[in-house]
């Protein structure tokens, strides 16, 4: 067991060094983690109201002069409400 842990540690160190020296491999590893869901991703969205008072969420800022808030949208967070059939009975 001790030899296995030592071997695993050595492999981890070698992989870390390879990723550190190769930005391309580091980028590919990051993409792989993101695509498999092991690494969360986020995007900046802009929340603002249009002239009719309807809330808008866009990736680009609203027209100049329109007040807005920046919202961080994460891929690992559910923003939808829980459906009625999944809510616990009280």
C-alpha positions, -999 to +999 in steps of 0.1 A: +000+000+000+029+024+009+045+017-025+012+023-043+008+057-026+044+067-034+040+057-070+007+077-073+024+107-058+053+104-083+029+101-112+010+132-099+042+152-097+053+142-132+018+151-146+019+185-128+053+193-142+043+184-177+012+206-175+032+234-161+058+234-188+033+230-216+006+257-218-011+239-247-015+207-226-026+228-196-053+245-218-065+211-231-067+196-196-087+226-185-111+222-214-115+185-206-123+192-170-148+219-180-165+196-206-168+167-182-184+190-156-155+186-131-147+223-134-174+250-132-175+277-158-190+311-155-201+339-177-208+376-171-243+386-180-260+420-179-294+424-163-314+454-173-349+466-181-360+476-216-384+505-223-414+482-217-401+473-183-393+437-192-361+423-177-334+414-202-303+392-196-277+397-223-240+389-228-234+425-240-240+457-221-273+474-227-275+506-248-257+536-233-276+554-205-296+523-194-289+512-158-278+476-154-263+451-130-236+425-138-246+390-130-222+360-127-239+329-142-222+297-132-226+263-149-227+244-117-257+263-102-293+256-109-313+289-113-346+273-121-372+268-094-379+233-081-409+217-099-440+211-078-437+173-082-402+173-067-410+195-037-413+175-004-447+170+012-452+190+044 
